[in-house]
């Protein structure tokens, strides 16, 4: 009996450390402590009670989340009880540890730091439990928070001691706390006012914790980063994004209680459902193909606009008439005055203003405004070295074919040297060196792989292998070479018994084989079904497989087939937070919603899909504003499709042209091929066969160069 109870006690401890889903764990905790009490294993029972109540606190089973009083125990009674128990030392220590955790999760850093200073490393010296390092992390968070607040030496010294302890543990081979290092490095950088390091380490900690499945740490790190962005950097937009990510992960972990607290406090930082309209600069109106507007200061000149306010045109990104003619719907509002638009723009952007009723073809039915002005910033970027296939002038600026963009200019970009951190390239979301960064980081990953292999760190080896293959996919490597690399990597992962990484790469291999015409559509579909059945729906592997299945549907333009990938697993792109895959997921999601909106069964379904696409577009726009040039061509492809729906020929044409130019500039030739293919379909639908043939030939050439034989043959069948 005693051994059985020790086992379940350790199960509860390990589950808490690993971030197991809270709700089923709470049921287990209550069940097992009742058994311990009935079986009179008092020593184990007293030691385990704080575990159980800590879990219950996180799901809201406590009047005061900072106090361990609820269904499992009452803190005051517990303190009285342990005075006479054999487990006095351990029980009181476990009480302090879980109170410390509650302090860091619920923001009482002063008491958390006080408990940390009182307790020190007593638990570590007495016990080899996995709880030791989790306790160390939470001590560090409270100590760094108080150090930032007070600048007192006692907190600073203790915090740095905690960080050193974690670093030593990692050096000794504990791979389960590697994300702790980045988390504490971020906290220290925030303490020292080093915003560059802080904004690098927080996303890295989030990414590492997410890849290892530590949802509670992802949630807490996202929350701490959001607070830093809001209070220290005054960046409310990014703070809102990370608070939303934190809420998502707290909810997924099972702490709806904590998620609701964050919503109540910070929901004013973001739009809950539909983004509000934002005015677009006159420069964009001229650039985006609206050449008929000579004087944007004259509201009456904007015949295609929803209205104007103080000379800034509100573009109707999407508006649809009952007959399906979107240009008619937009035209109905051309007579709106500046005063009317100023009063109603908030409602018009949501589709609720004016006298039009849903389904009656009014401009308010599906209309939405969005900020797309940033897309028109110059595209010519200074580089330390030219990208493959592009010439450079004497100033080191990549040359773009004349006429491909509306204006030119220069902007500084970071240059990656040999000491650049590999994970930061993959996760910080701001590198803009195009495929050259992906290629360079692959070489560093290979170096890291060899180092970790020499150290015997199998899990890190598997991670390096997987990330290297992903970089190969992102960097437009020839598919024949990518297939060889994937097959060799899968073989290595099987040998290392790393099944999750192996299944992720199997998904990539399915896509490559389909593109190379080595597997039929049915074989590929069956392969994805088998992979999805073999993994847990909540795992990162499941979402990787789902993402690659979405890639296949989009590449082969099966929009109807792509839609379930979004509706049945809406969280997929969010599982790749702070990685390029997240931006790629945003692009694929928005493109699918735009492409399927015109075929929706009702006006409400059309509107919902369009609004989802626009909301995702705004998130991509935010990345562009923050300096991520690797997603700029995504914006132009999506804006082209928006204007296709709006029947704005000139704007659609200019955006398709910009998309192909920028994709080539950054080396994303597979995306250039896709842009040409989408443009071909659009021109063909208009009956402009000469332009359709031009884009068809360019698309065929690029897909052939990539090695996508199946795409080449499919295009030929469809367009001929």
N, C-alpha and C positions, 0 to 999 in steps of 0.2 A: 504493500500500500504506500509506504513512504517513498519508494523509488518512483512509483506511478505519479505521485503528487509532485515530486521534484521535477519530473519530466514535463508535466503540464505547466508548472511554474516557469520553467525555462522556455517552454513554447511561447508563453505569453510575453516574456521578456524579449525573445528573439523576434517575435512578430512586430512588436513595437519598434524595435531598432530598424527592421527591414521596411517599415512603412506599409504593413499589411492593411487591407481595407478595414476601416474601423468598426463598421456596423456588425459584420459577422464576428469580428474579434470581441466586441463588447458582449455579444451573446455567450461566446466561449468563456470569457472572463467571469461573468456572473455564475455560469453553470459550474465552473471548476472551483471557485472559491466556496460555493455552497457545499460541494463535495468535500473539500478540505475541512470545512467546519464540522460536517457530519462525521467524517472519519477521524476527527480529533488530531489532525496533524498541525498542532497549534503553531509550531515554529515556522513551518512553510506558509501556513495561512497568514500569519502576521507579516511575513516578508512580502507576500504577494498582493495583499490588499491595495497598496499604493499603485501597483501596476494596473489593477482593474479600475480603480477610481480615476486614474489618469486618463485612461481610454474613455471612460464615461464622461469626464469633464469635456473632452474634445468634441463629443457629440451633443453636448448641452445638458447633461444630467447633473447639473449643479447650479444652485442659485448664484454662487460667486465662482467663476471659472478659475480664479486664483487660489481657491481654497478646496482641498480634497475632501469634500463633503457631498455625499449623494447616495445613490442606491447601494453602493458597496460598503461605504464607511462614512463615519463622521469624524472629522479631523481631531476635534477636542477629545472625543471618546477614545479615539485611536491612541493619542498621546498618553492618555491615562492608562489604557490597556497595556501598552508596551513596557510601561514601567515595571510590570510584574512578569513579563514574558521572558523566555530564554533568548529570544531573538531581538533583544533591546537594541543592540548596536546596529544590526542590519536593517531592522524595520524602520528605525528612526532615520537612517541614512537614505533608504529608499524613499521615505516621505520627503526628505529634502531634495532629492534628485528630481522627483516628479513635480514638486513645487517649483523648482528651477525651470523645468520644461514649460510649465504653465506660464511662468513669468515671461519667457522669451516668446511664446506663441501669442500671449495676450497683452504684451507690451509693458509689463511692469518691470522694466529693466533695473530700476533702483533696488528692489527687493531681490531680483535675480542675481545682481552683482554682489549684494550683501551675502546671500547664501553661498555664492561661489567663493568669496573671500573666507568665509567661516569654514567651509568644507575643504577647500583646497584639493589635494590629490589623495585624501584619505581613502576614498573608495577604490581608487586605482591600485593603491599599495596592498589592499586587503583582498582584492577580487580580480579575477580574470574574465569577468562577464563582458559580453558585447556591449552591455549598457554603459560600460566605462567610457567609450569614445563618444557615444551619443551625449552623455552627461558633459563631457569635455567641450563638445561643440556648443551646447546651450549655455555653458558657463562663459565661453568666449563671446557669444553674441551679446549677452547682457553686459559683460565687462567692456567690450568695445563701444556699445551704445552709451554707457555711462562715461566712458573716456571721451567720447565725442561731445557729450553734453557738458561735462564739468572740467575737462582737461586736467583732472587730478592725477598725480603720478601713481597713486596706488592702483588705480584702475588700468592705466596704461601699462604699467609693469606686469600686472597679473594677466592682462589680455595677451601681451606678447609672449609670456611664458606658456600660455595655453596653445598659442599658434605653433610655437617651437615643439611642444609635446606632440601635436598632431603630425608635424613634419617629420619628426623622428620616427613616429609610428609607421608612416608611409615608407620611409627609407628601409625600415625593417621588413617590409613586404605586405603590409595591410592595404590591399587594393580597395577595400570597401569604404575607405575614408578619403580617397583622393579628392573628392568634391569638397570635403571639409576645408582643405587647404585653400582652394580658390575662394570659397566663401569667406574665410577669415582674412585672406589677402585683400579681398574687396573691402571688408570692414576696416582693415588697417589703412588702406589707401584713402577711404572716406575720412578717417580720423586725421590723416596727414594733409587732407585737402588736395589729393592727387586725383583729379576727376578722370584723367585718361586711364589710369590704372584701375580705378574703381569701376568704370563703365566697361572695362575689358574683363575683369575678374568676375563680376556678378553674373553676366550672361554665361561665362565659362562654367561657373559653379552650377548654374541652372541646367546647362546642357549636359554636364557630366552626371549630375544627380538623376536627370530624366532618363539618360541612356542606361542607367543602372537600376531604374525602377523605384528610387527613393522619393515617392510622391510628396511625403511630408516635408522633406528638405527642399524640393523644387518649389513647393508652395511658400515656405518661409523665406527662401532666398529671393523669390519673385516679389514678395511683400517688402522685404528690406530694401531691395533695389528700387522699388516704386517709391518708397518713403524717401530714399536718398535723392531720386530724381525730382521729387516734388519739393522737398524742404531745402535741399542743398543746391541743386542745379536749377530750381524753379521751372522745370520742364513738365508742365502739367499734362501735356499730350502723351508723352511717353510714359509718364507715371500712371496715367489712366490705363494704358495698354497693359502694363505689368501688374497693376492691381487686378485687372480682369483675368490675367493669366493665373495669378495667385488664387483668386476665387475659384477658377475652374479646377485647379489642382486640389485645393482644400475640399471642394465638392466631390471630386473623384476619389479622394482618400476616404471620404465619408464624414468630414467635419462640416456639415451644412451650417452648423451653429457659428463657426468661425467665419465661413463664407458670408453669412448674412450680416455679421458685424462689420465686415469690410464694405459690403454693399451699402449699408446704412451710413457709413462714414464717408465713403469716397465716390458714390455713384454719380455725384455731380460732375465728375471729371470725364465722363464718357456718355455717348448716346446709348440708351438702353436697347432701342430697336432700329429705328430708321435715322440715318444721318441727315442733319439739316443742310439746306442748300447754302453754298458759299459762292460769292460773286467771283467772276473770272475776269482777269485783266484784259483791257482792250488789245494788248499785244497778242494775246492768245487768239482773240477773235480774228485778227488779221492773218495770223499764222495758220490757224487750223483750217483754212480753206474758205473762209467767209469773205472772199475778195470783193463781194458786192457791197460791203459796208465800207464806205470811204471815211465817214465821220461817226465814230462810235459815241461821240458826245451827244449826238442827236438820237434820242430814243426812238423816234419814228422810223429811223433808217434800219432798225433791227427787225426786219420782217419775219425772221425765223426765230426770234428770241421770245422767251416767256415774258420779258419785260425788261426794264432798266431802272437802275437806282443810282442817281448821281453820276451818270456816265459810265457805270460799270455794268456790262451786259451779263444777265443771268442766262446761261445757255440751257436750253431744255435738252439735257443729255438723252433722255428717253421720254417720248410721249407717243401715244398710239390712239388713232381714231378707231371707231367701232368697225369701220370697213377694213381696218388693217393698214390704212394709209397714214403713216405717222406724220408725214409732212403736212397733211391737212389739219391734224390735231394741233400741231405746233402753230400753224398759220392762224388758227382761231384767236390766238392771244396777241397778235402783232399790234393791235390797236391799243393795248394796255398802256396807261400813262405811267410816268415815273412815280407819281403819288400813290396810285393804286398798287403798283408792284411793291413799293416800300412798305405799305400797310399789310400786304397779303403774302409777301415772299416766303415768310415762315410757313404758311399753310400751303402755298402753291408747291413748295419743295417737297412736301409730304403727300401731295396729291389730294388735299382736302379743301382747297380754297375755291372761290368763285361759285357760279351757279350750276356748273356741270354736275350731273349725277353719275355715279359709277356705271360704266357700260354704255354711256351716251356719247362717247367720242370726244368729250371735252379735253382740253389740254391738261386738266388737273388729274385725269384718270391715272396715268402712269408716269407723270413727269417727275423729274428729280434734278436738282442742281448739284454740282460738285465742283470742287477746286481742282482744276487741271492746269492751272497756269504754270506750275513749276516744270511741266513737261517740256515747255518751250525754251528752257534755258539752253545755252550753247552746249554742243555735243563734242567739240574737239578738245581732247584732254592731253595735258602735258604728261609724258611718260619718260621714265629713265631709259627705257629701251622700247623699240617698236614691237608690236605684236606680229606673230608669224603671218606672212602674206600681205603686210601693209608697209608701205614706204613711210619714211619720216623726213621732214624737212630739216633745215639746219638747226632749228631750235628744238628738235626732238619731239615735234608735234605730229601725231598721226594725220596723214592726209585723207580727207574724205572727198569723194567724187563731187565735183562742182554741181550744185543744184540739188543735192540730196537732202540738204537741210537749209533752213531759211537764213541762218546767220552763223557766224563762227566766233570763237573766243577761246580762252584758255582757263583752266582751273587746275590747281595743284592736286595731285593724288599721292597717297602714301607709296613709298617704294619699299618692297619687302627685301630685307637683307638675309644673310645666312642664319641670323640669330632670331628671326621672327618666330614667335610661338605658333606651333602648328594648330593647336586647338582654337586659338583666337581667330585664325584665318577662317576656320570652319564655322565658328559660332558667333563672331561679333557683329555680323550683318552689315559691316560698313566697308569692307574691302572693295575697291573698284578697279582692280587691275585686270578685269575680265578673265579670260581663260588662262592667262599667264600666271595668275595667282593660284589657280587650281593645279596647273602643271607643276609649279614650283613646290606647292605644298605636298603634292604626291611624292616628290623626291624626298622631302623631309619626313614624310610618313614612313617611307621605306627605311630610312635611317632609324627612325624610332622603332619600327618593327624589329629590326636586327638587334637593337639595344635591349629591348624588352625580352626578346627570345634568349639572348645571352643571360639575362637576369632570371629566366625561368618564370616570368610573369605571363602566363598563358592568356588570361583574360584581356590584358592590355594588348597582347599580340593580336588577338582576334579583333579587337576594336580598331587597331591600326590597319589591319588587312581590309576590314569592311569599309573604313573611311577612305582608304586609298582607292578602292573600287568605285565608291561613290564619286570621288573627285574625277576619276577617269570618265565616268558617265557624264558628269557636268561639263567637262572640258572638251567635248566634241572629239573624243578619240575615235579612230576608225573602228567600226563595229567588229571587224575580224580580230583586231588586236584586243579589244575589250572582251570579246568572248573567250579568247585564250587566257586572259588574266583572270576572268571570273571562274573559269573551270579549274585553273590551278589553285585559286584562292579557296574555292569550295572544297577541293580535295584536302587542302591544308587544314581547314576548319573541321572537317570530318575527323581527320587524324588527331586534332587537338580536343575533340569532343565538345566543340562549341556550337551546339545545335541552333541556338537562336540566331547567331550571326550567319550561320550556313543557310538557314531558311530565308533570311533577308536577301542574301546574294542569289539564291535560287530564283527569287522574284525578278531580279535584274536580268538574270540569264534567260528567263522566259521571254522578256521583252526583246532582248537582243536576238534571240533565235527567231522570234516572230518577224522582226524587221528584216532579218537576213533571209527570210523565206525558208528556214530550216524546220519550221513547225507551222501547222495549219492554224486557222482561227479556232477551230474546235479543240485542238490539242492544247493550245495556249489557255483557252478558257478553262479546260479541265484541270490544267496545272495550277492555275490560280485558285480554283475551288478546293483542290487537295491541300494546298498550302494554308489557306484560310481555315480549313477544318482542323488542321494539325496544331494550331496555336490558339491561345486564349484571346478572346475579342478585346480585352483591355490591354494587351501587351503591345509594346513598341513594334514587335515583329509583325503583328496583325496589320498595324497602320502602315508599315513599310510596304507590305504586300499590296494593301489596298491602294496606296499611292502609285505603285508601279502598274497596277491594273488600270488605274485612271489614265496613266501615261499612254498605255496601249490604245484605249478608247479614243483619246484625243488625237494621237498621231494618225489613227486610221479614221478619224472624224465620225466615230459612232457616238453621236451626242446622246441619243436615247439610252444606249448602254452605259454611258458615263454617269448619268444622273444618279443611279442607285449608289454609286461609290461615294457620293456626297450626302445623300439623304439617309442612307443606312449607317454610315460611319462619319457623322459630321465633324468629329473631333480630330480627323486624320492630320490635317496640316498643322494643328496646334501641338501635335506631339513632337514636332521638329522645331520647337521654339528656338529662335536665335541661330538657326542654321539656314543655309541657302535653300534647303528643301522646303522650308516654311514659305519662303517667297515663291518658289516654284509651285507649291500647293495653292497659294493665293491666286496665281495666274491661271492655273488649270481650272480652279473652282469658278472664277469669274467668267472665263471663256465658255465653260459648259453652261452656266446659267444664262449668259447672253444668247448662246446658240439655241437653247431650248425654249427661251421665253416666247418666241413667236409661235411655237407649236403648243403652248399650254392650253388647257381645256377651258379656262375662264379668264376674265379680265383680272380677277384677284390673283390667280396663279401666275399670270404674266407679270403683274406688278410686283409680286413677292420675289420672283426670280430676278427681275431687273434691279430691284432694290438691294438684293443680296449681292449682285454683281457690283453695283456702285459702291456699296459699303466696303467690299474687298478692294476695289480700285482705290479708295481713299487710303486704305492701309498701305498699299503699294506706293501711293503718292507720298505717304509719310516716310517710307524708306528712302525714296529718291531725295526728298528734302534733307534727309540726314546724311546724304553723301553716298548712298549705295547705287552706283551707276550700273551695276550688273543686272538691275531689274528695269532699267529705263526702256529697253525695247519691249518688255512686257506691257508697259503702260501704253505704248503706241499701238501695239496690236489690239489691245482691248478698246482703246479709244476709237480705232478704225471700225471695230465691230459695233460700237455704240452709234457711230455716225451712219453705218450701214442701216441700222434699225431706224434711224431718224431720216434716212433717205437724203442725207447731206453728202452729195457726191464729191464735191471739192474737198471737204474736210476728211472724208474717208480716204480719198486718194492720197492726200498729203501725209496722213498718219501711217498708211501702209508703206509709203516711200521712206518715211523717217524710221519705221521699224526695221526695214531691211538694211538701211544704212548703218544704224546704230548696232544692230546685231552683228554685222560684218566688222565694224570698228572694234568691238569687244571680243570677236572671235567665236561668237555663238552661231555657227553656220547652220546647225540643225534648226535653230529657232528662225534663222533667216529663211530656210527652206519652208518652214511652216507658214511664215508670213506671206511668202510668195504663193503658197498653195491656197491660203484663205483669200488672198487678193484675186487669184485666178477664178475661184468659185464665184466671187462677187461680180467680177467683170463678165463672166459667162452668163450669169443670171440677167445681166443688163443687156445682153446681146452684143457686147463689145468684144468680138472675137479676136481682134488684133492684140489688144491688151491682155486678154485672157491667155492667148498663146505665148505672149512674152513672159508672163509670170509662170506659166506651165513649164516652159523650157528651163527657166532659171531654177524652179523647184526640182525638176527632174535631174538637173546637173548636180545640185547640192546633195540630194538624197543618194545619187549614185556615188558621189565622192565619199559620203559617209559610210556607204556599204549597205544601205537600206533597200535591198533588192525588191522586197515585197512591196514597199511603198511605191517604188518606181512602177512596178507592174500594176498595182491597184489604181494609181493615178491614170495610167494609160488607158485602162479599161473604162474608168469613170468619165474621163474628159474626151475620149475618142468614140 
